């Protein structure tokens, strides 16, 4: 049995989406605003809903008309990098982590 500190939705455990996200991308997502986090969740959900492998994160951002900061588009381009393409599992983990951060009031003002 593998030891785990997973405490569920809060994302505090070592095998939680929030921890995995930090391991992969650092703490950069803690620095975006709550509005941008909600927009990112919407874009990721839109991307996941398309059953087309050629549909990209930047296309999903264009299809989701929201007012966002310049930092939001920087994160979109970061997630769209071809060196480490975002997978559906990554997107679901990212949505869970962003939701946990919003619930814990972890966002820039």
DRENSE-842337 format. One line per 4 residues: their letters; for each residue x negated, y negated, z of N, C-alpha, C. Coordinates in steps of 0.02 Angstrom, whole numbers. Atoms other than C-alpha are relative to their C-alpha. Layout:
// DRENSE-842337
A> X Y Z X Y Z X Y Z  ...
// end
This chain:
// DRENSE-842337
XXXX> -42 59 0 0 0 0 -44 -62 0  38 62 5 -66 -172 -47 28 -50 50  -24 50 -47 -57 -302 92 26 -61 -38  -30 58 33 52 -450 46 22 -50 53
XXXX> -26 52 -43 93 -615 125 61 -32 -33  -56 28 36 239 -641 7 59 -9 47  -57 15 -42 380 -726 99 61 -17 -41  -59 10 42 500 -733 -47 0 -66 -36
XXXX> -12 59 41 570 -888 -128 -45 -59 16  40 58 -19 465 -1012 -30 -67 -2 -36  61 0 39 312 -958 -128 -63 -10 41  59 10 -42 189 -955 17 -48 59 -1
XXXX> 42 -60 -2 120 -779 -9 -52 1 -54  56 -4 47 -38 -730 -100 20 28 -68  -22 -26 64 59 -639 -236 63 -36 -25  -58 39 19 192 -774 -254 -13 -38 -65
XXXX> 9 40 61 224 -873 -415 -40 -64 12  36 62 -13 161 -1033 -334 -74 11 9  71 -15 -10 -3 -955 -280 -32 21 -66  27 -22 64 -28 -870 -449 -9 -60 -46
XXXX> 4 61 41 7 -1036 -535 -61 -41 20  58 38 -24 -124 -1123 -426 -64 35 -21  59 -39 20 -247 -984 -464 -17 -11 -74  10 8 72 -223 -1009 -652 -13 -72 -19
XXXX> 3 69 24 -197 -1197 -670 -22 -51 53  20 47 -51 -259 -1273 -507 61 -34 31  -56 34 -33 -154 -1398 -410 28 -57 -41  -21 56 43 -118 -1511 -559 76 -10 1
XXXX> -73 8 3 70 -1476 -557 29 -30 64  -23 34 -60 83 -1543 -379 1 -76 -11  9 72 10 39 -1714 -449 52 -31 -47  -50 30 44 189 -1736 -565 64 -15 39
XXXX> -60 23 -35 351 -1820 -517 55 53 0  -55 -47 -3 510 -1730 -471 39 0 -65  -36 3 65 593 -1791 -632 -37 38 -54  39 -37 49 451 -1722 -737 2 75 14
XXXX> -5 -72 -17 459 -1556 -643 67 28 -23  -65 -23 24 645 -1543 -679 2 4 -76  4 -2 73 612 -1585 -861 -40 59 -24  42 -58 18 476 -1453 -869 39 65 8
XXXX> -42 -58 -10 596 -1325 -797 50 7 -58  -48 -1 56 724 -1373 -931 -33 23 -65  36 -19 61 595 -1357 -1070 -18 74 1  18 -71 -5 534 -1188 -1007 62 44 -8
XXXX> -62 -39 7 714 -1125 -993 22 1 -73  -18 3 71 749 -1185 -1171 -46 44 -42  49 -41 36 590 -1101 -1234 15 74 10  -16 -71 -15 637 -937 -1148 64 22 -34
XXXX> -65 -19 29 813 -942 -1221 -3 14 -75  7 -12 72 750 -939 -1401 -30 69 -12  25 -67 17 725 -766 -1475 -41 -4 -65  41 12 59 593 -826 -1598 -71 -11 22
XXXX> 69 5 -23 408 -796 -1571 -37 -62 -26  34 59 27 362 -946 -1679 23 -64 35  -25 59 -37 461 -1065 -1565 -50 -17 55  54 19 -46 332 -1162 -1464 26 -45 56
XXXX> -15 45 -56 331 -1258 -1301 9 -72 -24  -11 68 25 306 -1425 -1393 67 -8 -38  -65 3 34 458 -1384 -1503 56 -2 51  -51 0 -53 560 -1346 -1347 4 -69 33
XXXX> 1 68 -30 506 -1515 -1274 35 -50 -46  -33 44 48 563 -1603 -1433 76 12 -1  -71 -18 1 730 -1511 -1426 37 -19 64  -29 16 -65 759 -1565 -1246 -9 -75 12
XXXX> 9 73 -3 787 -1754 -1254 7 -28 71  2 26 -68 736 -1813 -1081 -49 -58 3  49 52 -10 649 -1970 -1023 -52 25 50  55 -28 -40 480 -1915 -956 -60 -46 -4
XXXX> 61 40 -1 314 -1992 -912 -50 28 -51  53 -23 44 157 -1979 -1017 -33 63 28  30 -59 -33 90 -1853 -890 38 64 -19  -41 -58 19 235 -1736 -935 -25 29 -66
XXXX> 21 -23 66 177 -1727 -1116 -72 28 3  67 -29 -10 -1 -1695 -1057 6 72 25  -11 -68 -25 62 -1543 -960 29 45 -54  -28 -40 56 163 -1485 -1111 -57 22 -46
XXXX> 56 -19 44 6 -1490 -1219 -47 49 34  41 -46 -39 -91 -1402 -1081 30 70 -2  -34 -65 0 38 -1262 -1074 0 32 -70  -3 -24 69 37 -1248 -1264 -68 20 -27
XXXX> 67 -17 24 -151 -1218 -1275 -2 72 -26  4 -66 30 -191 -1071 -1387 -52 44 34  51 -39 -34 -341 -1017 -1282 32 48 51  -38 -42 -46 -221 -951 -1151 74 -14 -9
XXXX> -70 16 14 -47 -950 -1225 46 21 57  -49 -13 -52 99 -956 -1106 43 61 -20  -43 -59 12 194 -791 -1093 67 -12 34  -64 6 -34 377 -771 -1044 -6 12 76
XXXX> 10 -12 -71 319 -700 -877 -31 -61 34  30 62 -26 208 -854 -850 53 -54 8  -52 52 -2 357 -966 -890 47 11 58  -45 -15 -57 469 -878 -764 -35 -15 66
XXXX> 38 15 -61 333 -890 -631 -8 -75 9  7 73 -4 308 -1073 -672 65 -32 22  -65 26 -21 495 -1107 -656 10 12 75  -7 -16 -71 496 -1018 -487 -45 -44 43
XXXX> 47 40 -38 342 -1113 -428 22 -73 2  -23 69 2 409 -1282 -485 62 -9 44  -59 2 -42 575 -1245 -400 -19 1 74  23 -3 -70 485 -1199 -239 -33 -65 20
XXXX> 31 64 -16 382 -1359 -249 53 -54 9  -53 49 -7 539 -1463 -275 37 10 67  -34 -15 -63 624 -1375 -129 -42 -22 59  45 20 -54 471 -1409 -21 -21 -73 -3
XXXX> 15 72 10 465 -1592 -80 -73 -12 -17  69 8 23 295 -1568 -162 1 -29 -70  1 34 65 289 -1697 -301 -26 -71 10  25 69 -2 215 -1866 -343 60 -48 5
X> -53 51 -6 316 -2021 -302 5 -42 -63
// end
